[in-house]
């Protein structure tokens, strides 16, 4: 299942997105805890992160989270149902359907924000 | 070694230790919980709220409510543990040299533990000054 075609892609993407999310989570915690050093420090840091390039990164991150989450559900189905492994390929395409459904609102909102300006103030 | 099996019964046979099996189960359970917590978290902050308006006051207002403190603490704890164990799987697979693998883990686990302390401190021990 992990050799070739969809199963292997699913596996690599799962690892890659997982590592990406962990790196983001570390930066995110550090950023939010900057609030302990007061509003000035915190707001300066947040303003820095409101630049469009980070918003693009955020779109990538949200994609990573949604893929990792839905593919994680696919892994769980494969682990705990008698039919999951047999249908792993179909499940993988199901992951992408869910992904598109949930990703579109974020893409429109954040993508629109990047294109429409209004960031960074 | 990390478990490679795709079925619970096989995973149980393959697990070198009970602890390894518990981590395997933990990844599944925390994963399901995190899917819901994170979609909710992202939806609230990127769709309902305006990302570009997020600042100290917004965070302060959110974190003055116990519900959100607990919500965020759950994400913090489950996310870091899930991430740390996932990282362990990757490091076990990718770093062949035992001493290099050991020290990489020491540094990264240390960093994760530090961030957990930092994150919980800002959630519970910091007065955001909102009445």
gemmi code that builds the backbone of each chain (N, CA, C; Angstrom):
import gemmi

chains = {
    "A": [
        ("UNK", (0.822, -1.205, 0.000), (0.000, 0.000, 0.000), (0.867, 1.271, 0.000)),
        ("UNK", (2.048, 1.208, 0.688), (2.881, 2.399, 0.747), (3.850, 2.472, -0.417)),
        ("UNK", (3.828, 1.433, -1.316), (4.728, 1.462, -2.467), (3.959, 1.885, -3.698)),
        ("UNK", (4.326, 3.022, -4.250), (3.774, 3.424, -5.533), (2.392, 4.006, -5.469)),
        ("UNK", (2.101, 4.798, -6.468), (0.785, 5.370, -6.688), (0.226, 6.118, -5.475)),
        ("UNK", (-1.096, 6.087, -5.323), (-1.752, 6.970, -4.363), (-1.279, 6.749, -2.929)),
        ("UNK", (-1.160, 5.494, -2.528), (-0.795, 5.206, -1.145), (0.510, 5.866, -0.748)),
        ("UNK", (1.499, 5.839, -1.667), (2.801, 6.422, -1.369), (2.735, 7.946, -1.315)),
        ("UNK", (1.993, 8.532, -2.254), (1.806, 9.980, -2.229), (1.123, 10.401, -0.929)),
        ("UNK", (0.099, 9.656, -0.555), (-0.627, 9.967, 0.670), (0.337, 9.975, 1.854)),
        ("UNK", (1.208, 8.978, 1.897), (2.162, 8.843, 2.994), (3.155, 10.012, 3.027)),
        ("UNK", (3.777, 10.315, 1.880), (4.752, 11.415, 1.836), (4.100, 12.741, 2.199)),
        ("UNK", (2.905, 12.989, 1.612), (2.222, 14.248, 1.898), (1.849, 14.344, 3.371)),
        ("UNK", (1.494, 13.196, 3.972), (1.124, 13.192, 5.377), (2.316, 13.602, 6.248)),
        ("UNK", (3.485, 13.033, 5.949), (4.679, 13.374, 6.714), (5.083, 14.814, 6.511)),
        ("UNK", (5.094, 15.225, 5.244), (5.516, 16.576, 4.917), (4.592, 17.603, 5.580)),
        ("UNK", (3.268, 17.385, 5.452), (2.333, 18.335, 6.044), (2.464, 18.306, 7.562)),
        ("UNK", (2.673, 17.118, 8.124), (2.821, 17.002, 9.576), (4.001, 17.818, 10.075)),
        ("UNK", (5.157, 17.688, 9.404), (6.347, 18.440, 9.819), (6.106, 19.932, 9.663)),
        ("UNK", (5.464, 20.305, 8.560), (5.177, 21.720, 8.331), (4.306, 22.294, 9.424)),
        ("UNK", (3.269, 21.537, 9.801), (2.351, 22.004, 10.842), (3.091, 22.156, 12.172)),
        ("UNK", (3.983, 21.214, 12.481), (4.721, 21.279, 13.749), (5.591, 22.531, 13.797)),
        ("UNK", (6.282, 22.821, 12.684), (7.112, 24.029, 12.626), (6.235, 25.268, 12.830)),
        ("UNK", (5.089, 25.303, 12.145), (4.194, 26.449, 12.315), (3.719, 26.554, 13.758)),
        ("UNK", (3.309, 25.425, 14.338), (2.780, 25.447, 15.701), (3.791, 26.061, 16.663)),
        ("UNK", (5.093, 25.730, 16.471), (6.123, 26.278, 17.339), (6.213, 27.793, 17.180)),
        ("UNK", (6.215, 28.266, 15.928), (6.271, 29.713, 15.692), (5.028, 30.400, 16.252)),
        ("UNK", (3.889, 29.748, 16.070), (2.607, 30.286, 16.491), (2.560, 30.449, 18.014)),
        ("UNK", (3.011, 29.432, 18.742), (3.030, 29.511, 20.209), (3.961, 30.629, 20.651)),
        ("UNK", (5.136, 30.701, 20.036), (6.091, 31.749, 20.381), (5.474, 33.121, 20.116)),
        ("UNK", (4.804, 33.251, 18.975), (4.192, 34.526, 18.611), (3.098, 34.924, 19.608)),
        ("UNK", (2.199, 33.990, 19.916), (1.097, 34.318, 20.819), (1.615, 34.624, 22.227)),
        ("UNK", (2.651, 33.892, 22.665), (3.119, 34.140, 24.031), (3.870, 35.457, 24.134)),
        ("UNK", (4.159, 36.077, 23.009), (4.782, 37.402, 23.075), (3.859, 38.388, 23.784)),
        ("UNK", (2.558, 38.025, 23.917), (1.617, 38.880, 24.638), (2.060, 39.097, 26.083)),
        ("UNK", (2.830, 38.148, 26.617), (3.295, 38.291, 27.999), (4.249, 39.469, 28.149)),
        ("UNK", (4.817, 39.920, 27.032), (5.735, 41.052, 27.092), (5.033, 42.367, 26.766)),
        ("UNK", (3.693, 42.312, 26.790), (2.934, 43.556, 26.636), (2.441, 43.799, 25.218)),
        ("UNK", (1.453, 44.719, 25.104), (0.813, 44.998, 23.824), (1.777, 45.515, 22.750)),
        ("UNK", (2.788, 46.304, 23.154), (3.677, 46.896, 22.141), (4.431, 45.807, 21.392)),
        ("UNK", (5.091, 44.949, 22.165), (5.864, 43.862, 21.573), (4.944, 42.973, 20.732)),
        ("UNK", (3.819, 42.623, 21.343), (2.896, 41.704, 20.702), (2.352, 42.269, 19.398)),
        ("UNK", (1.913, 43.523, 19.429), (1.338, 44.124, 18.225), (2.372, 44.310, 17.125)),
        ("UNK", (3.607, 44.643, 17.508), (4.659, 44.800, 16.508), (4.893, 43.475, 15.784)),
        ("UNK", (4.944, 42.392, 16.582), (5.188, 41.072, 16.005), (4.030, 40.648, 15.108)),
        ("UNK", (2.791, 40.924, 15.564), (1.629, 40.521, 14.783), (1.556, 41.300, 13.476)),
        ("UNK", (1.924, 42.596, 13.567), (1.907, 43.410, 12.355), (2.895, 42.841, 11.342)),
        ("UNK", (4.040, 42.412, 11.864), (5.039, 41.785, 11.000), (4.441, 40.572, 10.287)),
        ("UNK", (3.667, 39.787, 11.016), (3.087, 38.568, 10.441), (1.860, 38.842, 9.573)),
        ("UNK", (1.417, 40.096, 9.522), (0.266, 40.395, 8.664), (0.667, 40.713, 7.236)),
        ("UNK", (1.954, 40.652, 6.949), (2.400, 40.896, 5.583), (1.867, 39.807, 4.656)),
        ("UNK", (1.589, 40.208, 3.389), (0.986, 39.261, 2.445), (1.742, 37.940, 2.304)),
        ("UNK", (3.076, 38.002, 2.412), (3.836, 36.766, 2.208), (3.480, 35.731, 3.277)),
        ("UNK", (3.210, 36.211, 4.505), (2.823, 35.275, 5.563), (1.398, 34.765, 5.367)),
        ("UNK", (0.562, 35.609, 4.714), (-0.806, 35.161, 4.436), (-0.782, 34.030, 3.416)),
        ("UNK", (0.121, 34.146, 2.451), (0.293, 33.035, 1.511), (0.728, 31.790, 2.260)),
        ("UNK", (1.666, 31.980, 3.187), (2.115, 30.869, 4.012), (0.964, 30.266, 4.804)),
        ("UNK", (0.076, 31.133, 5.262), (-1.074, 30.682, 6.042), (-2.009, 29.836, 5.174)),
        ("UNK", (-2.207, 30.261, 3.923), (-3.025, 29.468, 2.999), (-2.419, 28.079, 2.825)),
        ("UNK", (-1.081, 28.054, 2.709), (-0.387, 26.771, 2.573), (-0.570, 25.939, 3.840)),
        ("UNK", (-0.462, 26.610, 4.999), (-0.618, 25.920, 6.278), (-2.019, 25.326, 6.415)),
        ("UNK", (-3.042, 26.111, 6.069), (-4.416, 25.620, 6.195), (-4.611, 24.413, 5.278)),
        ("UNK", (-4.045, 24.497, 4.082), (-4.094, 23.344, 3.177), (-3.460, 22.135, 3.848)),
        ("UNK", (-2.300, 22.360, 4.485), (-1.607, 21.273, 5.158), (-2.435, 20.667, 6.274)),
        ("UNK", (-3.043, 21.515, 7.087), (-3.849, 21.034, 8.216), (-5.041, 20.220, 7.708)),
        ("UNK", (-5.739, 20.759, 6.691), (-6.925, 20.061, 6.187), (-6.529, 18.715, 5.572)),
        ("UNK", (-5.456, 18.712, 4.764), (-5.040, 17.440, 4.172), (-4.639, 16.440, 5.261)),
        ("UNK", (-3.785, 16.903, 6.187), (-3.279, 16.022, 7.242), (-4.426, 15.459, 8.080)),
        ("UNK", (-5.389, 16.315, 8.383), (-6.524, 15.880, 9.193), (-7.381, 14.857, 8.476)),
        ("UNK", (-7.773, 15.176, 7.248), (-8.661, 14.259, 6.528), (-7.942, 12.963, 6.165)),
        ("UNK", (-6.658, 13.071, 5.780), (-5.928, 11.835, 5.493), (-5.720, 11.030, 6.775)),
        ("UNK", (-5.618, 11.731, 7.902), (-5.531, 11.035, 9.185), (-6.791, 10.219, 9.438)),
        ("UNK", (-7.944, 10.790, 9.092), (-9.202, 10.048, 9.240), (-9.184, 8.817, 8.322)),
        ("UNK", (-8.607, 8.979, 7.109), (-8.480, 7.848, 6.187), (-7.608, 6.743, 6.812)),
        ("UNK", (-6.520, 7.151, 7.442), (-5.635, 6.175, 8.090), (-6.403, 5.431, 9.184)),
        ("UNK", (-7.200, 6.178, 9.944), (-7.952, 5.544, 11.032), (-8.959, 4.536, 10.463)),
        ("UNK", (-9.627, 4.917, 9.372), (-10.560, 3.970, 8.739), (-9.820, 2.719, 8.276)),
        ("UNK", (-8.613, 2.904, 7.731), (-7.835, 1.742, 7.284), (-7.437, 0.858, 8.461)),
        ("UNK", (-7.168, 1.520, 9.608), (-6.724, 0.768, 10.780), (-7.853, -0.015, 11.446)),
        ("UNK", (-9.031, 0.592, 11.490), (-10.057, 0.025, 12.365), (-11.264, -0.579, 11.647)),
        ("UNK", (-11.310, -0.529, 10.315), (-12.416, -1.186, 9.617), (-11.857, -2.336, 8.793)),
        ("UNK", (-12.672, -3.341, 8.543), (-12.193, -4.480, 7.749), (-12.043, -4.144, 6.262)),
        ("UNK", (-12.663, -3.051, 5.812), (-12.636, -2.733, 4.375), (-11.724, -1.570, 4.022)),
        ("UNK", (-11.229, -0.870, 5.040), (-10.487, 0.364, 4.805), (-9.282, 0.211, 3.882)),
        ("UNK", (-8.491, -0.821, 4.117), (-7.270, -0.997, 3.331), (-7.625, -1.289, 1.873)),
        ("UNK", (-8.694, -2.069, 1.659), (-9.113, -2.426, 0.304), (-9.486, -1.177, -0.490)),
        ("UNK", (-10.110, -0.233, 0.199), (-10.589, 0.959, -0.505), (-9.720, 2.178, -0.246)),
        ("UNK", (-8.446, 1.967, 0.138), (-7.611, 3.107, 0.513), (-7.491, 4.137, -0.610)),
        ("UNK", (-7.466, 3.667, -1.868), (-7.316, 4.602, -2.989), (-8.574, 5.473, -3.126)),
        ("UNK", (-9.745, 4.813, -3.084), (-10.990, 5.588, -3.164), (-11.088, 6.562, -1.991)),
        ("UNK", (-10.678, 6.070, -0.804), (-10.700, 6.940, 0.371), (-9.826, 8.172, 0.156)),
        ("UNK", (-8.685, 7.951, -0.527), (-7.770, 9.067, -0.733), (-8.423, 10.139, -1.592)),
        ("UNK", (-9.171, 9.708, -2.602), (-9.886, 10.692, -3.416), (-11.003, 11.345, -2.612)),
        ("UNK", (-11.598, 10.599, -1.702), (-12.574, 11.186, -0.780), (-11.938, 12.281, 0.069)),
        ("UNK", (-10.686, 12.033, 0.504), (-9.939, 13.042, 1.272), (-9.869, 14.342, 0.477)),
        ("UNK", (-9.588, 14.225, -0.815), (-9.439, 15.436, -1.640), (-10.764, 16.147, -1.856)),
        ("UNK", (-11.848, 15.375, -1.926), (-13.166, 16.011, -2.047), (-13.449, 16.852, -0.800)),
        ("UNK", (-13.261, 16.235, 0.372), (-13.441, 16.971, 1.633), (-12.515, 18.181, 1.694)),
        ("UNK", (-11.283, 17.948, 1.254), (-10.278, 19.022, 1.269), (-10.774, 20.235, 0.493)),
        ("UNK", (-11.243, 20.012, -0.747), (-11.694, 21.121, -1.593), (-12.882, 21.831, -0.943)),
        ("UNK", (-13.836, 21.023, -0.427), (-15.019, 21.598, 0.213), (-14.650, 22.553, 1.345)),
        ("UNK", (-13.717, 22.116, 2.192), (-13.359, 22.937, 3.354), (-12.361, 24.024, 3.004)),
        ("UNK", (-11.585, 23.811, 1.947), (-10.517, 24.771, 1.644), (-11.054, 26.005, 0.935)),
        ("UNK", (-12.118, 25.818, 0.128), (-12.631, 26.928, -0.674), (-12.955, 28.196, 0.140)),
        ("UNK", (-13.692, 28.080, 1.268), (-13.984, 29.295, 2.039), (-12.715, 30.035, 2.467)),
        ("UNK", (-11.690, 29.286, 2.906), (-10.437, 29.908, 3.331), (-9.748, 30.574, 2.145)),
        ("UNK", (-9.759, 29.887, 1.024), (-9.100, 30.403, -0.176), (-9.744, 31.710, -0.597)),
        ("UNK", (-11.082, 31.730, -0.576), (-11.800, 32.938, -0.988), (-11.530, 34.074, -0.014)),
        ("UNK", (-11.673, 33.771, 1.294), (-11.526, 34.831, 2.303), (-10.095, 35.360, 2.371)),
        ("UNK", (-9.133, 34.470, 2.565), (-7.748, 34.931, 2.736), (-7.157, 35.384, 1.404)),
        ("UNK", (-7.433, 34.615, 0.346), (-6.948, 34.991, -0.982), (-7.518, 36.341, -1.390)),
        ("UNK", (-8.801, 36.541, -1.121), (-9.426, 37.824, -1.421), (-8.770, 38.950, -0.643)),
        ("UNK", (-8.436, 38.668, 0.623), (-7.768, 39.662, 1.459), (-6.415, 40.053, 0.891)),
        ("UNK", (-5.661, 39.048, 0.398), (-4.339, 39.348, -0.165), (-4.491, 40.204, -1.420)),
        ("UNK", (-5.437, 39.821, -2.279), (-5.606, 40.532, -3.549), (-6.211, 41.911, -3.336)),
        ("UNK", (-7.133, 41.994, -2.350), (-7.842, 43.252, -2.149), (-7.093, 44.267, -1.311)),
        ("UNK", (-5.909, 43.929, -0.857), (-5.155, 44.845, -0.005), (-5.764, 44.886, 1.382)),
        ("UNK", (-5.528, 45.953, 2.110), (-6.145, 46.104, 3.416), (-5.385, 45.371, 4.510)),
        ("UNK", (-4.259, 44.794, 4.186), (-3.486, 44.094, 5.211), (-2.384, 45.001, 5.724)),
        ("UNK", (-1.903, 44.633, 6.892), (-0.732, 45.334, 7.412), (-1.011, 46.706, 8.010)),
        ("UNK", (-2.012, 47.342, 7.671), (-2.364, 48.745, 7.951), (-1.231, 49.694, 8.270)),
    ],
    "B": [
        ("UNK", (10.964, 0.806, 17.642), (10.638, 1.290, 16.287), (9.163, 1.611, 16.178)),
        ("UNK", (8.926, 2.547, 15.335), (7.536, 2.939, 15.085), (6.772, 1.784, 14.446)),
        ("UNK", (5.488, 1.761, 14.726), (4.635, 0.700, 14.198), (4.246, 1.016, 12.763)),
        ("UNK", (4.366, 0.015, 11.874), (4.047, 0.255, 10.469), (2.718, -0.386, 10.069)),
        ("UNK", (2.164, -1.215, 10.933), (0.964, -1.961, 10.583), (-0.192, -1.037, 10.300)),
        ("UNK", (-1.142, -1.571, 9.518), (-2.291, -0.774, 9.145), (-3.549, -1.221, 9.883)),
        ("UNK", (-3.451, -2.257, 10.710), (-4.635, -2.737, 11.425), (-4.307, -2.835, 12.896)),
        ("UNK", (-5.314, -2.572, 13.743), (-5.054, -2.583, 15.176), (-4.495, -3.923, 15.643)),
        ("UNK", (-5.094, -5.029, 15.141), (-4.634, -6.358, 15.577), (-3.167, -6.570, 15.212)),
        ("UNK", (-2.807, -6.155, 13.994), (-1.409, -6.315, 13.563), (-0.498, -5.372, 14.337)),
        ("UNK", (-1.014, -4.173, 14.594), (-0.206, -3.205, 15.331), (0.136, -3.752, 16.705)),
        ("UNK", (-0.830, -4.461, 17.302), (-0.597, -5.006, 18.626), (0.491, -6.075, 18.592)),
        ("UNK", (0.485, -6.857, 17.512), (1.521, -7.885, 17.378), (2.883, -7.250, 17.102)),
        ("UNK", (2.852, -6.154, 16.333), (4.117, -5.572, 15.906), (4.758, -4.715, 16.997)),
        ("UNK", (3.927, -4.177, 17.884), (4.449, -3.261, 18.892), (5.554, -3.930, 19.705)),
        ("UNK", (6.708, -3.221, 19.765), (7.825, -3.789, 20.516), (7.559, -3.681, 22.012)),
        ("UNK", (6.876, -2.626, 22.402), (6.540, -2.448, 23.819), (5.094, -1.988, 23.914)),
        ("UNK", (4.527, -2.094, 25.097), (3.188, -1.578, 25.311), (3.145, -0.084, 25.070)),
        ("UNK", (4.238, 0.603, 25.470), (4.293, 2.049, 25.318), (4.152, 2.428, 23.848)),
        ("UNK", (4.816, 1.671, 22.990), (4.740, 1.953, 21.552), (3.313, 1.811, 21.047)),
        ("UNK", (2.625, 0.800, 21.568), (1.226, 0.589, 21.171), (0.343, 1.744, 21.662)),
        ("UNK", (0.612, 2.194, 22.902), (-0.181, 3.304, 23.431), (0.001, 4.569, 22.584)),
        ("UNK", (1.251, 4.818, 22.142), (1.497, 5.979, 21.281), (0.725, 5.843, 19.982)),
        ("UNK", (0.708, 4.617, 19.464), (-0.019, 4.355, 18.201), (-1.495, 4.691, 18.385)),
        ("UNK", (-2.072, 4.246, 19.485), (-3.477, 4.536, 19.775), (-3.666, 6.039, 20.020)),
        ("UNK", (-2.718, 6.629, 20.760), (-2.817, 8.063, 21.055), (-2.859, 8.900, 19.785)),
        ("UNK", (-2.048, 8.513, 18.782), (-2.028, 9.277, 17.532), (-3.409, 9.297, 16.889)),
        ("UNK", (-4.113, 8.157, 16.933), (-5.450, 8.074, 16.322), (-6.457, 8.921, 17.085)),
        ("UNK", (-6.448, 8.774, 18.413), (-7.452, 9.488, 19.207), (-7.209, 10.999, 19.168)),
        ("UNK", (-5.956, 11.399, 19.439), (-5.676, 12.837, 19.430), (-5.901, 13.403, 18.036)),
        ("UNK", (-5.629, 12.598, 16.999), (-5.838, 13.054, 15.624), (-7.278, 13.418, 15.369)),
        ("UNK", (-8.193, 12.535, 15.763), (-9.622, 12.809, 15.550), (-10.037, 14.077, 16.284)),
        ("UNK", (-9.613, 14.189, 17.548), (-9.977, 15.374, 18.330), (-9.426, 16.639, 17.677)),
        ("UNK", (-8.156, 16.557, 17.243), (-7.508, 17.743, 16.671), (-8.162, 18.192, 15.371)),
        ("UNK", (-8.662, 17.247, 14.573), (-9.344, 17.628, 13.325), (-10.464, 18.619, 13.633)),
        ("UNK", (-11.284, 18.290, 14.620), (-12.402, 19.170, 14.963), (-11.917, 20.466, 15.604)),
        ("UNK", (-10.993, 20.349, 16.582), (-10.499, 21.550, 17.262), (-9.866, 22.518, 16.271)),
        ("UNK", (-9.082, 21.993, 15.322), (-8.331, 22.886, 14.441), (-9.203, 23.495, 13.351)),
        ("UNK", (-10.162, 22.728, 12.830), (-11.064, 23.323, 11.847), (-11.851, 24.441, 12.525)),
        ("UNK", (-12.302, 24.207, 13.761), (-12.996, 25.252, 14.509), (-12.114, 26.470, 14.734)),
        ("UNK", (-10.877, 26.227, 15.151), (-9.907, 27.291, 15.429), (-9.639, 28.129, 14.176)),
        ("UNK", (-9.414, 27.464, 13.053), (-9.097, 28.182, 11.815), (-10.320, 28.921, 11.295)),
        ("UNK", (-11.481, 28.290, 11.440), (-12.710, 28.915, 10.963), (-12.990, 30.204, 11.721)),
        ("UNK", (-12.842, 30.134, 13.063), (-13.102, 31.310, 13.887), (-12.173, 32.462, 13.566)),
        ("UNK", (-10.889, 32.154, 13.368), (-9.907, 33.229, 13.259), (-9.679, 33.704, 11.828)),
        ("UNK", (-10.039, 32.879, 10.852), (-9.776, 33.284, 9.467), (-11.054, 33.569, 8.695)),
        ("UNK", (-12.156, 32.912, 9.040), (-13.392, 33.130, 8.281), (-14.307, 34.101, 9.022)),
        ("UNK", (-14.577, 33.804, 10.315), (-15.484, 34.676, 11.070), (-14.798, 35.998, 11.417)),
        ("UNK", (-13.585, 35.889, 11.990), (-12.829, 37.109, 12.278), (-12.036, 37.494, 11.025)),
        ("UNK", (-11.547, 38.749, 11.027), (-10.676, 39.173, 9.938), (-9.222, 38.995, 10.396)),
        ("UNK", (-8.509, 38.134, 9.677), (-7.119, 37.820, 10.048), (-6.277, 39.072, 10.282)),
        ("UNK", (-6.509, 40.060, 9.413), (-5.657, 41.254, 9.463), (-5.977, 42.160, 10.636)),
        ("UNK", (-7.094, 41.869, 11.304), (-7.456, 42.699, 12.455), (-7.030, 42.042, 13.765)),
        ("UNK", (-6.449, 40.855, 13.663), (-6.038, 40.162, 14.887), (-4.847, 40.889, 15.511)),
        ("UNK", (-5.035, 41.313, 16.754), (-3.961, 41.997, 17.464), (-4.030, 41.631, 18.949)),
        ("UNK", (-3.273, 42.358, 19.754), (-3.220, 42.067, 21.185), (-4.614, 42.054, 21.811)),
        ("UNK", (-5.438, 43.061, 21.483), (-6.770, 43.162, 22.104), (-7.655, 41.978, 21.759)),
        ("UNK", (-7.580, 41.563, 20.493), (-8.378, 40.415, 20.059), (-7.982, 39.160, 20.849)),
        ("UNK", (-6.678, 38.926, 20.934), (-6.192, 37.752, 21.673), (-6.583, 37.861, 23.143)),
        ("UNK", (-6.417, 39.093, 23.701), (-6.733, 39.306, 25.115), (-8.197, 39.013, 25.403)),
        ("UNK", (-9.063, 39.468, 24.500), (-10.495, 39.260, 24.718), (-10.818, 37.762, 24.674)),
        ("UNK", (-10.261, 37.069, 23.698), (-10.497, 35.631, 23.593), (-9.995, 34.909, 24.843)),
        ("UNK", (-8.777, 35.278, 25.250), (-8.151, 34.510, 26.332), (-8.602, 34.950, 27.720)),
        ("UNK", (-9.529, 35.914, 27.774), (-10.079, 36.250, 29.089), (-11.212, 35.282, 29.433)),
        ("UNK", (-11.606, 34.448, 28.487), (-12.689, 33.488, 28.749), (-12.116, 32.094, 28.977)),
        ("UNK", (-12.591, 31.474, 30.060), (-12.055, 30.162, 30.435), (-12.261, 29.113, 29.341)),
        ("UNK", (-13.428, 29.190, 28.677), (-13.705, 28.209, 27.621), (-12.594, 28.190, 26.575)),
        ("UNK", (-12.192, 29.402, 26.137), (-11.150, 29.464, 25.100), (-9.793, 29.077, 25.648)),
        ("UNK", (-9.565, 29.369, 26.924), (-8.298, 28.923, 27.515), (-8.191, 27.410, 27.438)),
        ("UNK", (-9.288, 26.733, 27.794), (-9.259, 25.272, 27.797), (-9.190, 24.736, 26.371)),
        ("UNK", (-9.948, 25.364, 25.474), (-9.912, 24.994, 24.057), (-8.477, 25.096, 23.518)),
        ("UNK", (-7.839, 26.240, 23.795), (-6.486, 26.440, 23.283), (-5.469, 25.544, 23.979)),
        ("UNK", (-5.687, 25.294, 25.271), (-4.765, 24.408, 25.984), (-4.832, 22.991, 25.400)),
        ("UNK", (-6.051, 22.560, 25.044), (-6.207, 21.239, 24.431), (-5.439, 21.165, 23.111)),
        ("UNK", (-5.594, 22.217, 22.287), (-4.849, 22.239, 21.027), (-3.355, 22.212, 21.299)),
        ("UNK", (-2.935, 23.036, 22.258), (-1.509, 23.134, 22.573), (-0.947, 21.779, 23.004)),
        ("UNK", (-1.612, 21.157, 23.974), (-1.091, 19.910, 24.533), (-1.185, 18.764, 23.529)),
        ("UNK", (-2.381, 18.572, 22.953), (-2.546, 17.474, 22.002), (-1.703, 17.706, 20.754)),
        ("UNK", (-1.693, 18.948, 20.273), (-0.935, 19.262, 19.061), (0.553, 19.018, 19.252)),
        ("UNK", (1.100, 19.496, 20.361), (2.534, 19.319, 20.584), (2.886, 17.848, 20.801)),
        ("UNK", (2.046, 17.109, 21.550), (2.331, 15.692, 21.776), (2.217, 14.890, 20.476)),
        ("UNK", (1.137, 15.155, 19.737), (0.934, 14.488, 18.445), (2.103, 14.811, 17.500)),
        ("UNK", (2.487, 16.100, 17.495), (3.586, 16.523, 16.641), (4.917, 15.918, 17.079)),
        ("UNK", (5.145, 15.890, 18.388), (6.406, 15.346, 18.898), (6.534, 13.865, 18.562)),
        ("UNK", (5.448, 13.126, 18.719), (5.519, 11.693, 18.423), (5.653, 11.452, 16.920)),
        ("UNK", (4.952, 12.277, 16.109), (5.106, 12.167, 14.659), (6.539, 12.449, 14.248)),
        ("UNK", (7.115, 13.465, 14.888), (8.508, 13.819, 14.622), (9.443, 12.659, 14.985)),
        ("UNK", (9.112, 11.991, 16.076), (9.918, 10.842, 16.499), (9.896, 9.752, 15.426)),
        ("UNK", (8.706, 9.496, 14.852), (8.621, 8.507, 13.768), (9.539, 8.885, 12.610)),
        ("UNK", (9.469, 10.187, 12.249), (10.255, 10.655, 11.101), (11.752, 10.548, 11.396)),
        ("UNK", (12.156, 10.969, 12.609), (13.580, 10.934, 12.957), (14.092, 9.499, 13.006)),
        ("UNK", (13.281, 8.580, 13.551), (13.689, 7.172, 13.606), (13.907, 6.620, 12.202)),
        ("UNK", (13.113, 7.122, 11.246), (13.242, 6.633, 9.872), (14.387, 7.283, 9.118)),
        ("UNK", (14.625, 8.542, 9.387), (15.520, 9.300, 8.525), (16.934, 9.463, 9.054)),
        ("UNK", (17.114, 9.480, 10.383), (18.474, 9.670, 10.901), (19.036, 8.318, 11.299)),
        ("UNK", (20.009, 7.862, 10.532), (20.545, 6.514, 10.729), (21.563, 6.468, 11.863)),
        ("UNK", (22.354, 7.524, 11.968), (23.419, 7.551, 12.975), (22.826, 7.682, 14.380)),
        ("UNK", (23.041, 6.649, 15.246), (22.359, 6.634, 16.551), (22.656, 7.837, 17.425)),
        ("UNK", (23.919, 8.280, 17.489), (24.200, 9.377, 18.409), (23.626, 10.680, 17.858)),
        ("UNK", (23.684, 10.843, 16.532), (23.089, 12.048, 15.958), (21.582, 12.052, 16.180)),
        ("UNK", (20.963, 10.854, 16.048), (19.524, 10.759, 16.249), (19.168, 11.130, 17.686)),
        ("UNK", (19.974, 10.611, 18.633), (19.728, 10.888, 20.042), (19.764, 12.381, 20.323)),
        ("UNK", (20.820, 13.054, 19.842), (20.975, 14.476, 20.171), (19.952, 15.347, 19.467)),
        ("UNK", (19.578, 14.930, 18.243), (18.515, 15.677, 17.567), (17.236, 15.615, 18.391)),
        ("UNK", (16.947, 14.421, 18.922), (15.744, 14.274, 19.742), (15.830, 15.102, 21.007)),
        ("UNK", (16.979, 15.079, 21.676), (17.131, 15.858, 22.910), (16.812, 17.325, 22.652)),
        ("UNK", (17.398, 17.870, 21.563), (17.200, 19.290, 21.261), (15.734, 19.565, 20.929)),
        ("UNK", (15.143, 18.736, 20.054), (13.775, 19.017, 19.603), (12.741, 18.783, 20.706)),
        ("UNK", (12.912, 17.712, 21.490), (11.981, 17.494, 22.610), (12.090, 18.633, 23.608)),
        ("UNK", (13.330, 19.094, 23.832), (13.537, 20.206, 24.751), (12.794, 21.446, 24.288)),
        ("UNK", (12.911, 21.722, 22.986), (12.235, 22.872, 22.405), (10.723, 22.746, 22.551)),
        ("UNK", (10.209, 21.540, 22.316), (8.761, 21.320, 22.411), (8.283, 21.485, 23.853)),
        ("UNK", (9.056, 20.948, 24.796), (8.684, 21.090, 26.207), (8.688, 22.563, 26.609)),
        ("UNK", (9.722, 23.291, 26.150), (9.825, 24.715, 26.448), (8.601, 25.462, 25.921)),
        ("UNK", (8.187, 25.138, 24.682), (7.040, 25.825, 24.090), (5.748, 25.476, 24.799)),
        ("UNK", (5.676, 24.256, 25.332), (4.484, 23.887, 26.091), (4.379, 24.735, 27.360)),
        ("UNK", (5.511, 24.884, 28.042), (5.521, 25.705, 29.256), (5.174, 27.154, 28.915)),
        ("UNK", (5.812, 27.676, 27.866), (5.584, 29.051, 27.438), (4.120, 29.266, 27.068)),
        ("UNK", (3.564, 28.341, 26.304), (2.176, 28.453, 25.866), (1.209, 28.379, 27.035)),
        ("UNK", (1.425, 27.439, 27.977), (0.509, 27.334, 29.123), (0.620, 28.545, 30.027)),
        ("UNK", (1.864, 29.067, 30.161), (2.037, 30.276, 30.978), (1.230, 31.419, 30.401)),
        ("UNK", (1.288, 31.588, 29.081), (0.545, 32.724, 28.527), (-0.951, 32.480, 28.574)),
        ("UNK", (-1.363, 31.212, 28.580), (-2.799, 30.935, 28.676), (-3.320, 31.174, 30.089)),
        ("UNK", (-2.567, 30.739, 31.101), (-3.125, 30.725, 32.461), (-2.453, 31.665, 33.443)),
        ("UNK", (-1.217, 32.042, 33.191), (-0.523, 32.852, 34.208), (-0.308, 34.289, 33.793)),
        ("UNK", (-0.918, 34.651, 32.642), (-0.721, 36.022, 32.198), (-2.033, 36.769, 32.289)),
        ("UNK", (-1.973, 37.940, 32.921), (-3.165, 38.771, 33.031), (-3.245, 39.671, 31.800)),
        ("UNK", (-4.250, 39.410, 30.959), (-4.359, 40.182, 29.733), (-5.057, 41.523, 29.954)),
        ("UNK", (-5.478, 41.750, 31.178), (-6.032, 43.053, 31.488), (-7.348, 43.371, 30.807)),
        ("UNK", (-8.225, 42.377, 30.691), (-9.554, 42.624, 30.134), (-10.577, 42.438, 31.237)),
        ("UNK", (-11.461, 43.398, 31.395), (-12.478, 43.252, 32.444), (-13.752, 42.663, 31.884)),
    ],
}
model = gemmi.Model(1)
for chain_id, residues in chains.items():
    chain = gemmi.Chain(chain_id)
    for i, (resn, *xyz) in enumerate(residues, 1):
        res = gemmi.Residue()
        res.name, res.seqid = resn, gemmi.SeqId(i, " ")
        for name, pos in zip(("N", "CA", "C"), xyz):
            atom = gemmi.Atom()
            atom.name, atom.element = name, gemmi.Element(name[0])
            atom.pos, atom.b_iso = gemmi.Position(*pos), 0.0
            res.add_atom(atom)
        chain.add_residue(res)
    model.add_chain(chain)
structure = gemmi.Structure()
structure.add_model(model)
structure.setup_entities()
